[in-house]
Structure formats: C-alpha cells, structure tokens
Amino acid sequence: MVTTVQSSNTIAFPTSKTHSGRERTDVIRVEQYAELRLQLSNILQTTLELPQVLQLFFNEMQRSLGIDSLTYRNSKHTSNVELGISARHNCHYNLVTNKDSLGEVKFSRSKRFSEKELQLLEMLVGCLICPIRNSLMYREAVQSALRDPLTGSGNRMALEKTLEREVALAKRHNQALSVLVVDIDKFKAINDNYGHTAGDYVLKDVAQILSQCCRETDAAYRAYRFGGEEFVLILNHTEAHGSTVVAERIRQYIENMTTTFEDNSLSVTVSVGAASLVEEDDMTTLFSRADKALYQAKHEGRNRVVMIKG
C-alpha cells in the first residue's frame, strides 16, 4: 500500500469497498489522538539528526504497533536509513509538503496490518513531516558550511575537522594514512591572461578530476579546497607507496585535461606533495610535511610528485 501523507486537520485513509460495491473513506479527527500526537511530536523534536529522528519514531512504532522494520528513502537528498529486520507484510507512505517531497517511509512486520492499525499508523506518520523537513534543512546547512561553493569540494574547515579525526583513528587502530597537497602550477597566469572566470572554470575541472580519482581508487579518499588553487586529499588506509601512485595518477589526468572557456582551450599542470603518517605525527606535522613536499616539487620544476617520509 502506498499513501501520500500531508499536514492536515483530518486524515483521509485508504478507501475500502462497501457491500454495494461503492468506495468508502474513513475519516478520523486528529483531535481524538491529540495527546498521542503531541507526545510523539515532542519526542521527535529532541534532535535534528535524521537517523535519530527515525530511530525515535521506530522505537515508538515498535512499542505501539509491533513494527519489525522501518526503511526511509529520499533520492533527492541521498538519504537511506534502514532500521530493524524486514518482515512479510508492509506498507509505504510518501511524505510531502506543499513545496517538496520529503521521501518515502516503509514499515513491515510479520503480522498482517488491520485496517484500524493502518489508520493509526498513517495518522502517526503525519508527525514525521516537520521533524524530517527540519532534519533535512539542518543537514543541508551543515554541509553548506563545510563545502566550497565554487568547486563543491570540502572547505578548509571541513579539512581540519576531518584530518584531526582521521589521524586520531589511524593512530588508535594502527592504520595507514596519507595526505596529498595539490597545487595548480602557474595558476596566476590563467587569471591574468584570461580573467578570473576562466580561472574558476579551471578550478572546477581540477576539483572534478580529484573527485573522479577518489572514486576510482577508494570511496574513503576525500578532496578539499584548502585555499586559492590548492587542494588537499586525505587517503585512508594508504601507505607511502600507494599515496604516490594516486598522486601520479592525479598529475597525469590533470596534465591531459583541457578546460574550454569561451573560444579558448586551457591546459594546466599540478605539483603534488605527499606525506604518510608516522608514530610521532599529529595533524599539524603530517600536513606540514606534505606541504613541504609540495614546495620541493615546485622548486624542482613543477608538474611532479614529491614524497617526504617522516
């Protein structure tokens, strides 16, 4: 069963057939369930994290209706949450507002739902609309604060937060971790000769190459714009040799890249500094070593990869 749920003072439930064959719609006043809805709404408003909102709702549905599983899908916001173990009988609800679709939620359990239970469930699902909308808005705001608006890469704030966490995790679990610092060679000449808009086109194309290289190697590789024409990649579970392989692939891809701006075909190269985590490193020393490697690559003639070991 698929039902569209919207905010309303009354809930229109799925139609059923009367003995005469005519359709009948049961309408239940929300006021009858005001206390239940209020309690549930208060619970769901205790967090802005989407997985926690859904977990709280699932807990209440387990208690009141014996729900075995809850699955939430939202393709627009790339959100997928699965709770519990899927069972035989299920029902689906599309969550919508006047302005937007908030995704689909699916429930299942081993025992077949009665009509009254479906009516109660649909009424309670209406309580999810505002919390999910607020959670999605909150997540978008957080992501925007950590995203470079031009390239879509992580920004410097996101880099610092992530690198600090990854260094701590790598040291705690004795895992490899490497950092690449990528700088576009002679980028100022692009801006001077073709204008800053052309430079923006180049930056976006370089960021796209970095993202593609991340996907081709390991989903754990993440790219960040550190500032200007400089980018940083965090390579989880990657030792020194592996990091230079990734860095060389990036260098070659960008060397073969062409950016089209108006009637101009622009080509650039990059220099890459690499460093891998050693026992005495912290976030600052690891990044500093990769940055020194970058400047060594620049000094040696640009368009190359340099690794400095600890």
Backbone as numpy.savetxt, mean C-alpha at the origin, in Angstrom:
# Nx Ny Nz CAx CAy CAz Cx Cy Cz
-25.71 -14.35 -2.22 -26.56 -13.16 -2.22 -25.68 -11.93 -2.22
-25.94 -10.98 -3.12 -25.21 -9.73 -3.17 -26.18 -8.58 -2.94
-25.88 -7.73 -2.00 -26.76 -6.62 -1.64 -25.96 -5.34 -1.57
-26.52 -4.23 -2.03 -25.89 -2.93 -1.89 -26.40 -2.26 -0.63
-25.48 -1.84 0.23 -25.85 -1.24 1.51 -25.50 0.23 1.48
-26.44 1.09 1.83 -26.22 2.52 1.91 -26.74 3.04 3.24
-26.24 4.22 3.62 -26.74 4.85 4.84 -28.20 5.25 4.65
-29.06 4.95 5.63 -30.48 5.26 5.51 -31.13 5.14 6.88
-32.30 5.68 7.04 -33.06 5.53 8.27 -33.83 4.22 8.31
-33.99 3.58 7.15 -34.62 2.26 7.10 -33.74 1.36 6.26
-33.89 0.04 6.48 -33.12 -0.94 5.72 -34.07 -1.74 4.87
-33.86 -1.76 3.56 -34.67 -2.58 2.66 -33.95 -3.90 2.44
-34.58 -5.01 2.82 -33.93 -6.31 2.78 -34.29 -7.05 1.50
-33.54 -8.14 1.19 -33.81 -8.89 -0.03 -35.27 -9.32 -0.12
-35.80 -9.28 -1.34 -37.21 -9.61 -1.54 -37.41 -11.11 -1.53
-38.60 -11.55 -1.17 -38.98 -12.95 -1.22 -40.37 -13.05 -1.84
-40.77 -14.25 -2.25 -42.04 -14.46 -2.92 -43.15 -14.78 -1.93
-44.31 -14.20 -2.13 -45.49 -14.57 -1.34 -46.13 -15.80 -1.99
-47.15 -16.35 -1.35 -47.85 -17.52 -1.92 -48.47 -17.19 -3.26
-48.83 -15.94 -3.47 -49.45 -15.55 -4.74 -48.41 -15.29 -5.82
-47.12 -15.40 -5.47 -46.07 -15.18 -6.47 -45.58 -13.75 -6.53
-46.19 -12.85 -5.77 -45.77 -11.45 -5.80 -44.58 -11.26 -4.87
-43.71 -10.30 -5.24 -42.54 -10.02 -4.41 -42.95 -9.24 -3.17
-42.25 -9.54 -2.05 -42.51 -8.85 -0.80 -41.19 -8.32 -0.26
-41.17 -7.10 0.19 -39.96 -6.53 0.79 -40.23 -6.24 2.26
-39.42 -6.82 3.13 -39.54 -6.59 4.56 -38.72 -5.37 4.93
-39.31 -4.41 5.60 -38.62 -3.20 6.02 -38.65 -3.11 7.54
-37.46 -3.01 8.12 -37.35 -2.93 9.57 -36.84 -1.55 9.94
-37.50 -0.92 10.86 -37.06 0.39 11.31 -35.76 0.26 12.08
-34.79 1.11 11.74 -33.50 1.08 12.43 -33.68 1.43 13.90
-34.70 2.22 14.21 -34.91 2.62 15.59 -35.08 1.41 16.52
-35.60 0.29 15.98 -35.78 -0.91 16.78 -34.43 -1.45 17.27
-33.38 -1.16 16.51 -32.06 -1.68 16.84 -31.09 -0.55 17.20
-31.64 0.55 17.66 -30.81 1.73 17.90 -29.70 1.44 18.90
-30.02 0.74 19.98 -29.00 0.48 21.01 -27.91 -0.43 20.47
-28.30 -1.47 19.74 -27.31 -2.39 19.16 -26.40 -1.68 18.17
-26.99 -0.87 17.30 -26.20 -0.13 16.32 -25.27 0.87 17.01
-25.77 1.51 18.05 -24.95 2.49 18.76 -23.75 1.81 19.41
-23.97 0.67 20.05 -22.88 -0.05 20.68 -21.83 -0.47 19.64
-22.29 -1.00 18.51 -21.38 -1.44 17.47 -20.62 -0.26 16.87
-21.32 0.83 16.63 -20.68 2.02 16.06 -19.60 2.55 17.00
-19.88 2.56 18.30 -18.89 3.03 19.27 -17.65 2.16 19.26
-17.83 0.86 19.12 -16.70 -0.06 19.06 -15.85 0.19 17.82
-16.51 0.38 16.68 -15.80 0.54 15.41 -15.08 1.88 15.31
-15.47 2.84 16.12 -14.84 4.16 16.07 -13.60 4.27 16.95
-13.18 3.16 17.54 -12.01 3.20 18.43 -10.69 3.14 17.67
-10.72 2.93 16.35 -9.49 2.85 15.56 -9.74 3.37 14.15
-8.66 3.84 13.51 -8.73 4.25 12.11 -7.99 3.28 11.20
-7.45 2.21 11.77 -6.76 1.21 10.97 -7.77 0.22 10.41
-7.82 0.10 9.07 -8.85 -0.72 8.43 -8.85 -2.17 8.91
-7.70 -2.85 8.99 -7.74 -4.25 9.47 -8.32 -4.38 10.87
-8.05 -3.41 11.72 -8.56 -3.46 13.09 -10.07 -3.20 13.11
-10.54 -2.28 12.27 -11.99 -2.03 12.17 -12.71 -3.32 11.78
-12.18 -4.00 10.78 -12.82 -5.24 10.30 -12.71 -6.36 11.33
-11.59 -6.40 12.05 -11.44 -7.42 13.09 -12.46 -7.20 14.21
-12.66 -5.96 14.62 -13.64 -5.65 15.65 -15.06 -6.04 15.20
-15.36 -5.73 13.95 -16.69 -6.07 13.43 -16.85 -7.59 13.36
-15.81 -8.27 12.91 -15.84 -9.73 12.82 -16.06 -10.36 14.20
-15.37 -9.83 15.20 -15.53 -10.35 16.55 -16.97 -10.27 17.01
-17.62 -9.12 16.73 -19.01 -8.95 17.14 -19.94 -9.87 16.35
-19.65 -10.08 15.05 -20.48 -10.96 14.24 -20.31 -12.42 14.65
-19.11 -12.79 15.08 -18.92 -14.14 15.60 -19.76 -14.36 16.84
-19.77 -13.36 17.70 -20.49 -13.48 18.96 -22.00 -13.51 18.74
-22.51 -12.65 17.87 -23.96 -12.50 17.74 -24.58 -13.42 16.69
-23.83 -13.76 15.62 -24.41 -14.55 14.53 -23.61 -15.80 14.17
-22.56 -16.07 14.92 -21.78 -17.28 14.64 -21.08 -17.27 13.30
-20.66 -16.10 12.83 -19.97 -15.98 11.54 -18.61 -16.69 11.62
-18.27 -17.46 10.58 -16.99 -18.17 10.54 -15.89 -17.38 9.84
-16.26 -16.55 8.87 -15.24 -15.80 8.15 -15.78 -14.47 7.64
-14.87 -13.52 7.47 -15.18 -12.22 6.88 -14.09 -11.92 5.86
-14.48 -11.56 4.66 -13.52 -11.18 3.62 -13.90 -9.81 3.08
-12.91 -8.91 3.03 -13.15 -7.57 2.51 -12.28 -7.35 1.28
-12.87 -6.80 0.22 -12.15 -6.51 -1.02 -12.45 -5.08 -1.46
-11.40 -4.38 -1.85 -11.56 -3.05 -2.41 -10.48 -2.86 -3.46
-10.82 -3.06 -4.73 -9.82 -3.01 -5.79 -9.28 -1.60 -6.01
-10.11 -0.60 -5.79 -9.66 0.78 -5.99 -8.54 1.15 -5.03
-8.66 0.71 -3.80 -7.67 1.05 -2.77 -6.73 -0.12 -2.48
-6.78 -1.14 -3.34 -5.94 -2.34 -3.19 -5.93 -2.85 -1.76
-7.13 -3.01 -1.21 -7.27 -3.49 0.16 -7.91 -4.87 0.14
-7.27 -5.83 0.78 -7.80 -7.18 0.90 -7.56 -7.66 2.33
-8.63 -7.99 3.01 -8.53 -8.48 4.39 -9.34 -9.76 4.49
-8.73 -10.81 5.02 -9.42 -12.09 5.21 -9.30 -12.49 6.68
-10.43 -12.76 7.31 -10.47 -13.13 8.72 -11.26 -14.42 8.88
-10.79 -15.31 9.72 -11.48 -16.56 9.96 -11.25 -17.58 8.86
-12.04 -18.66 8.89 -11.94 -19.76 7.93 -13.24 -19.84 7.13
-13.11 -19.79 5.81 -14.29 -19.78 4.94 -15.11 -21.05 5.12
-16.44 -20.86 5.12 -17.36 -21.98 5.28 -18.32 -22.06 4.09
-19.26 -22.98 4.16 -20.10 -23.32 3.00 -21.08 -22.22 2.60
-21.81 -21.68 3.56 -22.86 -20.72 3.26 -22.32 -19.30 3.38
-22.64 -18.46 2.40 -22.08 -17.10 2.43 -23.06 -16.08 1.88
-22.77 -14.82 2.18 -23.54 -13.70 1.64 -22.59 -12.53 1.41
-22.89 -11.70 0.42 -22.03 -10.59 0.01 -22.79 -9.28 0.14
-22.05 -8.22 0.46 -22.64 -6.88 0.53 -21.70 -5.88 -0.12
-22.22 -5.08 -1.04 -21.47 -3.97 -1.60 -21.69 -2.73 -0.75
-20.62 -2.10 -0.33 -20.71 -0.92 0.53 -20.53 0.33 -0.32
-21.54 1.18 -0.35 -21.48 2.37 -1.20 -21.99 3.58 -0.43
-21.47 4.74 -0.86 -22.01 6.01 -0.42 -22.53 6.73 -1.66
-23.01 7.94 -1.49 -23.48 8.69 -2.66 -22.34 9.05 -3.60
-21.10 9.05 -3.08 -19.97 9.51 -3.88 -19.02 8.39 -4.31
-19.01 7.27 -3.60 -17.94 6.32 -3.85 -18.35 4.92 -3.44
-17.66 3.93 -4.02 -17.79 2.55 -3.59 -16.70 2.27 -2.56
-17.07 1.67 -1.46 -16.13 1.39 -0.38 -15.69 -0.07 -0.37
-16.07 -0.82 -1.40 -15.64 -2.21 -1.49 -16.76 -3.19 -1.22
-16.37 -4.45 -1.08 -17.33 -5.53 -0.85 -16.91 -6.32 0.37
-17.90 -6.71 1.18 -17.63 -7.55 2.34 -18.43 -8.85 2.19
-17.78 -9.95 2.51 -18.40 -11.27 2.37 -18.32 -12.00 3.70
-19.42 -12.64 4.09 -19.46 -13.42 5.32 -19.77 -14.87 4.97
-19.26 -15.79 5.78 -19.61 -17.19 5.59 -19.72 -17.88 6.94
-20.46 -18.96 6.96 -20.54 -19.82 8.13 -21.03 -21.19 7.69
-20.88 -22.18 8.56 -21.23 -23.56 8.20 -22.74 -23.78 8.19
-23.47 -23.00 9.02 -24.92 -23.13 9.10 -25.59 -22.13 8.18
-26.62 -22.57 7.49 -27.34 -21.69 6.57 -27.94 -20.50 7.32
-27.89 -19.31 6.68 -28.47 -18.10 7.27 -29.98 -18.13 7.14
-30.67 -17.79 8.23 -32.12 -17.62 8.14 -32.42 -16.22 7.60
-33.67 -16.00 7.18 -34.04 -14.70 6.66 -33.90 -13.61 7.72
-34.27 -13.92 8.95 -34.14 -12.93 10.02 -32.67 -12.61 10.30
-31.81 -13.63 10.22 -30.39 -13.40 10.45 -29.79 -12.53 9.35
-30.22 -12.76 8.11 -29.75 -11.93 7.01 -30.20 -10.49 7.16
-31.42 -10.30 7.64 -31.92 -8.96 7.88 -31.10 -8.26 8.96
-30.81 -8.97 10.04 -30.01 -8.39 11.11 -28.60 -8.09 10.64
-28.01 -9.02 9.88 -26.64 -8.84 9.38 -26.56 -7.64 8.46
-27.53 -7.50 7.57 -27.51 -6.37 6.65 -27.64 -5.04 7.38
-28.48 -5.03 8.40 -28.64 -3.82 9.18 -27.33 -3.45 9.89
-26.63 -4.45 10.41 -25.38 -4.20 11.11 -24.25 -3.83 10.15
-24.27 -4.38 8.94 -23.25 -4.03 7.94 -23.29 -2.54 7.63
-24.47 -1.94 7.75 -24.57 -0.49 7.53 -23.68 0.29 8.49
-23.39 -0.30 9.64 -22.51 0.38 10.61 -21.07 0.44 10.14
-20.73 -0.35 9.12 -19.36 -0.38 8.63 -19.03 0.78 7.69
-20.04 1.40 7.12 -19.80 2.36 6.05 -18.92 3.53 6.50
-19.31 4.20 7.56 -18.52 5.35 8.02 -17.14 4.96 8.53
-17.01 3.90 9.35 -15.67 3.52 9.79 -14.73 3.12 8.64
-15.24 2.40 7.65 -14.40 2.02 6.52 -14.02 3.26 5.71
-14.98 4.14 5.46 -14.67 5.37 4.72 -13.60 6.18 5.46
-13.74 6.32 6.76 -12.76 7.08 7.54 -11.39 6.40 7.51
-11.38 5.07 7.57 -10.11 4.33 7.54 -9.40 4.50 6.20
-10.16 4.46 5.11 -9.56 4.63 3.79 -9.02 6.04 3.61
-9.75 7.02 4.11 -9.29 8.41 4.03 -8.03 8.61 4.87
-8.01 8.00 6.05 -6.85 8.09 6.93 -5.63 7.45 6.27
-5.82 6.28 5.69 -4.69 5.59 5.05 -4.15 6.39 3.88
-5.04 6.98 3.10 -4.60 7.79 1.97 -3.82 9.01 2.45
-4.27 9.62 3.54 -3.55 10.78 4.08 -2.16 10.39 4.56
-2.06 9.24 5.24 -0.76 8.78 5.72 0.16 8.46 4.55
-0.37 7.77 3.54 0.44 7.42 2.38 0.89 8.65 1.62
0.00 9.64 1.52 0.37 10.87 0.82 1.50 11.60 1.55
1.47 11.55 2.88 2.51 12.21 3.66 3.86 11.54 3.50
3.86 10.27 3.06 5.11 9.52 2.92 5.48 9.28 1.47
4.77 9.94 0.54 4.98 9.72 -0.89 5.47 10.99 -1.57
6.45 10.83 -2.44 6.90 11.96 -3.25 5.84 12.26 -4.30
5.31 13.49 -4.33 4.18 13.77 -5.22 4.53 13.71 -6.70
5.78 13.95 -7.06 6.17 13.95 -8.47 6.35 12.53 -9.01
7.11 11.72 -8.31 7.50 10.41 -8.83 6.66 9.26 -8.30
5.95 9.48 -7.20 5.20 8.39 -6.58 6.06 7.49 -5.71
7.36 7.74 -5.65 8.24 6.97 -4.77 8.03 7.42 -3.33
8.57 6.64 -2.39 8.56 7.08 -1.02 9.40 8.35 -0.88
9.07 9.20 0.09 9.86 10.42 0.28 10.90 10.21 1.38
11.58 11.28 1.74 12.67 11.16 2.71 12.17 10.71 4.07
11.02 11.20 4.49 10.47 10.78 5.77 10.20 9.28 5.77
9.62 8.79 4.68 9.34 7.36 4.58 10.63 6.55 4.59
11.66 7.05 3.90 12.95 6.37 3.88 13.52 6.23 5.29
13.52 7.31 6.04 14.12 7.28 7.38 13.37 6.31 8.29
12.05 6.34 8.22 11.26 5.43 9.05 11.52 3.98 8.66
11.54 3.71 7.36 11.71 2.34 6.89 13.11 1.82 7.15
14.12 2.64 6.86 15.50 2.19 7.02 15.80 1.89 8.49
15.33 2.74 9.39 15.56 2.49 10.81 14.94 1.16 11.24
13.73 0.90 10.77 13.05 -0.34 11.12 13.76 -1.55 10.51
14.17 -1.44 9.24 14.77 -2.59 8.57 16.15 -2.92 9.12
16.91 -1.91 9.52 18.21 -2.16 10.14 18.02 -2.91 11.45
17.07 -2.48 12.25 16.80 -3.14 13.53 16.36 -4.59 13.32
15.48 -4.83 12.34 15.01 -6.18 12.07 16.12 -7.07 11.55
16.95 -6.53 10.63 18.03 -7.32 10.06 19.04 -7.74 11.13
19.35 -6.83 12.04 20.30 -7.15 13.10 19.70 -8.13 14.11
18.42 -7.97 14.39 17.77 -8.85 15.36 17.70 -10.28 14.84
17.43 -10.45 13.54 17.27 -11.78 12.96 18.49 -12.24 12.17
19.58 -11.48 12.26 20.82 -11.83 11.58 20.60 -12.03 10.08
19.97 -11.06 9.45 19.67 -11.13 8.02 20.45 -10.08 7.26
20.67 -10.35 5.98 21.40 -9.41 5.12 20.51 -8.22 4.77
21.15 -7.06 4.61 20.44 -5.84 4.22 21.42 -4.94 3.49
21.01 -4.38 2.36 21.87 -3.48 1.61 21.11 -2.22 1.22
21.87 -1.17 0.94 21.30 0.11 0.53 22.01 0.57 -0.74
21.24 1.08 -1.69 21.78 1.70 -2.90 21.39 3.17 -2.90
22.35 4.03 -3.22 22.08 5.45 -3.43 22.32 5.73 -4.92
21.27 6.17 -5.60 21.30 6.35 -7.05 21.17 7.83 -7.37
22.11 8.36 -8.16 22.09 9.78 -8.50 22.18 9.95 -10.02
21.31 10.79 -10.58 21.32 11.03 -12.03 22.51 11.91 -12.38
23.33 11.45 -13.30 24.53 12.19 -13.69 24.18 13.44 -14.50
24.83 14.55 -14.16 24.70 15.80 -14.89 23.24 16.21 -15.10
22.45 16.02 -14.06 21.02 16.33 -14.17 20.78 17.83 -14.35
21.63 18.64 -13.79 21.47 20.09 -13.91 21.47 20.52 -15.37
22.24 19.83 -16.21 22.29 20.19 -17.63 20.93 19.98 -18.30
20.18 18.97 -17.86 18.84 18.74 -18.40 17.94 19.94 -18.10
17.97 20.37 -16.84 17.15 21.53 -16.45 17.59 22.79 -17.17
18.90 22.99 -17.29 19.42 24.21 -17.92 19.12 24.26 -19.41
19.22 23.12 -20.08 19.07 23.09 -21.54 17.64 22.90 -22.01
16.83 22.22 -21.22 15.48 21.88 -21.68 14.38 22.37 -20.74
14.75 22.85 -19.56 13.77 23.36 -18.62 13.44 22.35 -17.53
12.86 22.84 -16.44 12.58 21.99 -15.29 11.46 20.99 -15.57
10.57 21.30 -16.50 9.53 20.32 -16.84 10.15 19.09 -17.47
11.13 19.31 -18.33 11.84 18.17 -18.92 12.54 17.37 -17.84
13.13 18.07 -16.88 13.76 17.38 -15.76 12.79 16.54 -14.98
11.56 17.04 -14.82 10.53 16.27 -14.11 10.20 14.99 -14.87
10.14 15.07 -16.19 9.88 13.88 -17.00 10.97 12.84 -16.78
12.21 13.28 -16.74 13.33 12.36 -16.53 13.23 11.72 -15.16
12.94 12.53 -14.14 12.83 12.00 -12.77 11.75 10.92 -12.69
10.61 11.15 -13.33 9.53 10.17 -13.29 9.91 8.89 -14.02
10.63 9.01 -15.13 11.05 7.82 -15.86 12.08 7.02 -15.07
13.01 7.71 -14.42 14.00 7.02 -13.59 13.31 6.31 -12.43
12.36 6.98 -11.79 11.64 6.35 -10.69 10.88 5.12 -11.15
10.34 5.17 -12.37 9.63 4.01 -12.90 10.57 2.85 -13.14
11.77 3.13 -13.65 12.77 2.08 -13.84 13.14 1.44 -12.50
13.33 2.26 -11.49 13.67 1.74 -10.16 12.56 0.83 -9.64
11.31 1.24 -9.83 10.19 0.42 -9.39 10.14 -0.90 -10.15
10.40 -0.85 -11.46 10.41 -2.07 -12.26 11.50 -3.02 -11.82
12.67 -2.48 -11.54 13.77 -3.33 -11.07 13.44 -3.95 -9.72
12.75 -3.20 -8.88 12.33 -3.74 -7.59 11.41 -4.93 -7.79
10.43 -4.79 -8.68 9.47 -5.87 -8.90 10.12 -7.09 -9.52
11.09 -6.87 -10.42 11.72 -8.00 -11.10 12.63 -8.80 -10.18
13.11 -8.18 -9.13 14.05 -8.87 -8.25 13.38 -9.40 -7.00
12.70 -8.54 -6.26 12.10 -8.94 -4.99 11.14 -7.86 -4.56
9.94 -8.27 -4.15 8.92 -7.29 -3.75 9.37 -6.49 -2.52
10.37 -6.99 -1.81 10.82 -6.30 -0.60 11.72 -5.11 -0.93
12.17 -4.98 -2.17 13.01 -3.84 -2.54 12.11 -2.62 -2.71
12.48 -1.51 -2.07 11.65 -0.31 -2.12 12.47 0.90 -2.49
11.91 1.77 -3.33 12.63 2.95 -3.81 12.08 4.21 -3.16
12.99 5.14 -2.87 12.62 6.40 -2.23 13.37 7.54 -2.91
12.69 8.68 -3.05 13.37 9.87 -3.54 13.93 10.61 -2.35
15.26 10.68 -2.30 15.93 11.27 -1.16 15.94 12.79 -1.25
15.96 13.29 -2.48 15.97 14.74 -2.70 16.59 15.04 -4.05
16.06 16.07 -4.73 16.62 16.44 -6.03 16.58 15.27 -6.99
17.76 14.90 -7.51 17.87 13.82 -8.48 18.43 12.55 -7.85
18.33 12.42 -6.54 18.91 11.30 -5.81 17.83 10.39 -5.25
18.01 9.09 -5.47 17.08 8.08 -5.00 17.82 7.07 -4.13
17.07 6.40 -3.26 17.63 5.37 -2.39 16.78 4.12 -2.50
17.45 2.96 -2.58 16.76 1.67 -2.55 17.19 0.89 -1.32
16.22 0.30 -0.63 16.49 -0.60 0.49 16.30 -2.02 -0.01
17.33 -2.84 0.11 17.32 -4.20 -0.41 17.34 -5.18 0.76
16.19 -5.71 1.10 16.10 -6.68 2.19 16.69 -8.01 1.76
17.24 -8.74 2.71 17.75 -10.10 2.47 18.75 -10.13 1.31
19.54 -9.08 1.17 20.47 -8.97 0.05 21.85 -8.60 0.56
22.84 -9.48 0.28 24.21 -9.21 0.72 24.93 -8.38 -0.34
26.24 -8.16 -0.15 27.00 -7.23 -0.98 26.95 -7.59 -2.46
27.25 -8.85 -2.78 27.27 -9.24 -4.20 25.90 -9.05 -4.85
24.85 -9.48 -4.16 23.51 -9.33 -4.72 23.13 -7.88 -4.94
23.56 -7.01 -4.05 23.22 -5.59 -4.20 23.92 -4.98 -5.41
25.16 -5.40 -5.69 25.85 -4.85 -6.87 25.23 -5.37 -8.16
24.70 -6.59 -8.13 24.00 -7.12 -9.31 22.76 -6.28 -9.60
21.98 -5.98 -8.56 20.79 -5.13 -8.73 21.20 -3.74 -9.20
22.25 -3.19 -8.60 22.70 -1.84 -8.96 23.14 -1.77 -10.41
23.85 -2.79 -10.87 24.31 -2.79 -12.26 23.14 -2.93 -13.23
22.14 -3.70 -12.85 20.95 -3.82 -13.69 20.26 -2.46 -13.82
20.14 -1.76 -12.71 19.54 -0.42 -12.72 20.33 0.51 -13.61
21.65 0.49 -13.45 22.52 1.38 -14.25 22.33 1.13 -15.74
22.28 -0.13 -16.15 22.13 -0.47 -17.56 20.77 -0.07 -18.09
19.71 -0.34 -17.32 18.37 0.01 -17.77 18.25 1.51 -18.01
18.77 2.30 -17.07 18.63 3.75 -17.21 19.52 4.27 -18.33
20.67 3.67 -18.55 21.54 4.08 -19.66 20.85 3.86 -21.00
20.02 2.83 -21.09 19.30 2.52 -22.33 17.94 3.19 -22.41
17.58 3.95 -21.39 16.27 4.61 -21.34 16.28 5.90 -22.15
15.16 6.19 -22.78 14.99 7.46 -23.50 13.73 8.15 -23.00
13.89 9.39 -22.60 12.74 10.19 -22.17 12.36 11.14 -23.29
11.10 11.10 -23.69 10.61 11.98 -24.75 9.94 13.19 -24.12
10.44 14.36 -24.48 9.85 15.60 -23.99 9.70 16.55 -25.17
8.44 16.85 -25.51 8.14 17.65 -26.70 8.81 16.99 -27.91
9.71 17.67 -28.58 10.36 17.06 -29.75 11.75 16.54 -29.43
12.06 16.43 -28.16 13.40 16.04 -27.73 13.43 14.63 -27.16
14.48 13.89 -27.47 14.74 12.58 -26.89 15.92 12.73 -25.93
15.67 12.54 -24.66 16.67 12.79 -23.64 17.19 11.47 -23.07
18.51 11.40 -22.92 19.14 10.22 -22.34 19.99 10.65 -21.15
19.99 9.81 -20.11 20.79 10.10 -18.92 21.47 8.82 -18.46
22.43 8.99 -17.58 23.05 7.86 -16.89 22.96 8.11 -15.39
23.28 7.08 -14.62 23.28 7.23 -13.16 24.56 6.64 -12.58
24.93 7.20 -11.45 25.98 6.62 -10.62 25.32 6.01 -9.39
25.86 4.88 -8.94 25.23 4.15 -7.85 26.27 3.81 -6.79
25.97 4.16 -5.55 26.77 3.76 -4.41 26.05 2.68 -3.64
26.79 1.64 -3.22 26.19 0.50 -2.52 26.92 0.22 -1.22
26.15 -0.24 -0.23 26.74 -0.65 1.05 25.84 -1.72 1.66
26.48 -2.66 2.36 25.74 -3.74 3.02 25.96 -3.67 4.53
24.97 -4.08 5.27 24.96 -3.98 6.72 26.04 -4.87 7.35
26.79 -4.30 8.29 27.72 -5.07 9.11 27.31 -4.93 10.56
27.91 -5.73 11.42 27.45 -5.85 12.80 27.42 -4.52 13.55
28.42 -3.68 13.33 28.51 -2.44 14.09 27.70 -1.30 13.48
27.01 -1.54 12.38 26.25 -0.49 11.70 24.99 -0.10 12.45
24.60 1.15 12.27 23.24 1.58 12.53 22.73 2.21 11.24
21.55 2.80 11.29 20.98 3.39 10.08 21.89 4.45 9.48
22.47 5.28 10.31 23.29 6.40 9.83 24.57 5.93 9.18
25.28 4.98 9.81 26.55 4.53 9.26 26.37 3.75 7.97
25.29 2.96 7.89 25.02 2.20 6.66 24.76 3.14 5.50
23.90 4.13 5.72 23.58 5.07 4.65 24.81 5.91 4.29
25.55 6.33 5.28 26.74 7.15 5.03 27.74 6.43 4.15
27.91 5.14 4.36 28.85 4.37 3.54 28.36 4.26 2.09
27.06 4.07 1.91 26.52 4.03 0.54 26.66 5.39 -0.13
26.48 6.46 0.63 26.62 7.81 0.08 28.06 8.10 -0.32
29.01 7.64 0.49 30.43 7.80 0.14 30.76 7.01 -1.13
30.17 5.84 -1.26 30.38 5.04 -2.47 29.84 5.76 -3.70
28.71 6.44 -3.54 28.17 7.23 -4.66 29.15 8.31 -5.09
29.69 9.06 -4.13 30.63 10.13 -4.48 31.91 9.58 -5.09
32.29 8.37 -4.69 33.45 7.74 -5.32 33.14 7.39 -6.77
31.92 6.92 -7.03 31.51 6.61 -8.40 31.51 7.87 -9.25
31.07 8.98 -8.69 31.09 10.26 -9.41 32.53 10.66 -9.71
33.40 10.53 -8.72 34.79 10.94 -8.86 35.52 10.09 -9.91
35.11 8.84 -10.03 35.79 7.93 -10.97 35.27 8.07 -12.39
34.30 8.94 -12.63 33.87 9.17 -14.00 32.39 9.01 -14.26
31.59 8.72 -13.23 30.13 8.60 -13.35 29.73 7.34 -14.13
28.42 7.10 -14.19 27.85 5.97 -14.92 28.50 4.65 -14.50
28.56 4.42 -13.19 29.16 3.18 -12.69 28.63 2.88 -11.29
28.93 1.67 -10.83 28.52 1.20 -9.50 29.77 1.04 -8.64
29.71 1.55 -7.43 30.80 1.38 -6.47 30.23 0.85 -5.17
30.86 -0.20 -4.65 30.49 -0.78 -3.35 31.59 -0.49 -2.34
31.22 0.02 -1.18 32.16 0.20 -0.07 31.75 -0.77 1.03
32.62 -1.69 1.36 32.33 -2.68 2.39 32.71 -2.13 3.76
32.02 -2.61 4.79 32.28 -2.14 6.13 33.54 -2.71 6.72
